[in-house]
Amino acid sequence: MNTHDEDFMRRAFDAATRTKRDGGNEPIGAVIVRDGKILAIGANEVTTSCDPTAHAEMVAIRQATSNLKSSDLRGATLYSTLQPCGMCTMAMIWSKVSRIVYGAGRDDVHQMYFEDRHMDTLDYINDAYRDDISLEGGVLKPECAGLYNPPEADVPVEEQGNL
């Protein structure tokens, strides 16, 4: 963990709590940083935008690449309050994000936040044709996990987004 990871994760956490309060979206926040400078801050906009691809990480990637006028985020770190899903992980691979840092992992929250029972989305990183991407989880894990339903929660099926 680098010395600024907790600071940038707090920024992602703040974005997550704002999106829940302001629009009823799942509270997920993401921040993209390069050379110590924040390039983008994203929050989950799926519900408010009626766009199933408007995950916090995707919002942040779109904002950062638009601001830079380049799809290449080499040298950037993406911070997310929740372990990224498969779609977001693949977008990070294709945009050449160099480092992914997340707060709560799949074992820290209810299974409803992940799309597959058997495949961990982080396996995409291990199997990617890139050896210049690193991954770290558990930064501010208790705070981030507190944003979501715990693993043992009895969440009604109709409220689970992955079913």
C-alpha positions in Angstrom: 0.0 0.0 0.0 1.3 3.4 -0.8 1.1 6.3 1.6 -1.8 8.0 -0.2 -4.0 5.0 -0.8 -6.2 5.7 2.3 -6.6 9.3 1.3 -7.8 8.5 -2.2 -10.0 5.7 -1.0 -11.7 8.2 1.4 -12.5 10.3 -1.7 -14.0 7.3 -3.3 -15.9 6.5 -0.1 -17.3 10.1 0.0 -18.5 9.8 -3.6 -20.2 6.5 -2.7 -22.0 7.9 0.2 -23.2 11.0 -1.8 -24.6 8.8 -4.6 -26.7 6.8 -2.2 -28.0 9.9 -0.5 -28.7 11.8 -3.7 -30.2 9.2 -6.0 -30.9 5.8 -4.5 -28.0 4.2 -6.4 -25.9 1.5 -4.9 -23.2 3.3 -2.9 -20.1 2.7 -5.0 -17.4 5.3 -5.6 -14.3 5.4 -7.7 -11.3 7.7 -8.1 -8.6 7.7 -10.8 -5.3 9.2 -9.9 -2.1 9.7 -11.9 1.1 11.3 -10.6 -0.7 12.3 -7.3 -3.4 14.2 -9.2 -7.1 13.2 -9.3 -8.1 12.7 -12.9 -11.7 11.7 -12.2 -14.2 10.9 -9.4 -17.1 8.6 -10.3 -20.1 7.4 -8.5 -22.6 4.7 -9.4 -25.2 6.2 -11.7 -27.0 3.1 -12.8 -30.4 3.9 -11.3 -30.5 7.6 -11.9 -29.2 7.4 -15.5 -31.1 4.2 -16.4 -27.8 2.8 -17.7 -26.7 -0.6 -16.5 -23.1 0.3 -17.5 -22.9 3.4 -15.4 -20.9 1.8 -12.6 -18.7 4.1 -10.6 -15.5 2.8 -12.2 -17.0 3.2 -15.7 -18.1 6.7 -14.9 -14.6 7.6 -13.7 -12.9 6.0 -16.7 -15.2 7.9 -19.1 -14.5 11.1 -17.3 -10.7 10.6 -17.1 -10.3 9.6 -20.7 -12.5 12.4 -21.9 -10.6 14.9 -19.9 -7.3 13.5 -21.2 -8.6 13.1 -24.7 -7.0 9.7 -24.7 -8.1 6.2 -23.9 -4.7 5.4 -22.4 -4.7 5.5 -18.6 -1.2 4.0 -18.3 0.4 5.1 -15.0 -3.0 5.7 -13.3 -4.4 4.0 -10.2 -8.1 3.4 -10.0 -9.6 3.3 -6.4 -13.0 1.7 -5.9 -14.9 1.1 -2.7 -15.9 -2.3 -3.9 -14.0 -5.0 -5.8 -14.7 -4.2 -9.4 -17.1 -6.4 -11.4 -16.1 -8.2 -14.6 -17.2 -5.3 -16.9 -15.3 -2.7 -14.9 -12.2 -4.9 -14.6 -12.1 -5.4 -18.4 -12.5 -1.7 -19.0 -9.6 -1.1 -16.7 -7.5 -3.6 -18.6 -8.5 -2.1 -22.0 -7.8 1.5 -20.8 -4.4 0.3 -19.5 -4.9 1.4 -15.9 -1.7 0.4 -14.1 -3.0 -0.3 -10.6 -6.4 -1.2 -9.1 -7.0 -0.6 -5.4 -10.3 -1.6 -3.8 -11.8 -1.5 -0.3 -14.3 -4.3 0.3 -13.8 -7.6 -1.5 -16.3 -10.2 -2.6 -16.0 -12.1 0.7 -16.8 -9.0 2.7 -20.2 -8.3 1.2 -23.4 -10.1 0.0 -23.0 -12.1 -3.2 -25.6 -9.9 -4.9 -22.9 -7.5 -5.8 -21.1 -10.0 -8.1 -22.2 -11.6 -11.3 -20.8 -15.1 -10.9 -20.7 -17.7 -8.2 -17.5 -19.4 -9.2 -15.3 -17.0 -11.1 -13.7 -14.2 -9.2 -13.6 -11.1 -11.5 -10.0 -10.5 -10.4 -9.1 -13.7 -12.4 -9.4 -11.5 -15.5 -6.4 -9.6 -14.3 -4.3 -12.7 -13.8 -5.3 -14.0 -17.2 -5.0 -10.7 -19.1 -2.2 -10.3 -21.7 -0.7 -7.6 -19.4 2.0 -7.9 -16.8 2.0 -4.2 -16.0 -1.1 -4.1 -13.9 -1.1 -4.5 -10.1 -3.9 -5.1 -7.7 -4.5 -4.4 -4.0 -7.6 -5.0 -1.9 -8.6 -4.2 1.6 -7.9 -0.5 1.8 -10.3 0.9 4.4 -12.1 -2.5 4.2 -14.3 -2.1 7.3 -15.6 1.3 6.2 -16.1 0.3 2.6 -17.8 -3.0 3.6 -20.1 -1.1 5.8 -21.6 0.6 2.7 -23.1 -2.7 1.5 -25.2 -5.6 2.7 -23.1 -8.1 4.7 -22.5 -11.7 3.4 -25.1 -13.2 5.7 -27.8 -10.6 5.0 -31.2 -12.0 4.0 -31.8 -9.8 0.9 -35.1 -10.5 -0.9 -34.4 -11.9 -4.4 -36.3 -9.0 -6.1 -33.8 -6.6 -4.6 -30.7 -8.4 -5.8 -29.4 -6.8 -9.0 -27.6 -9.9 -10.3 -30.5 -12.3 -10.4 
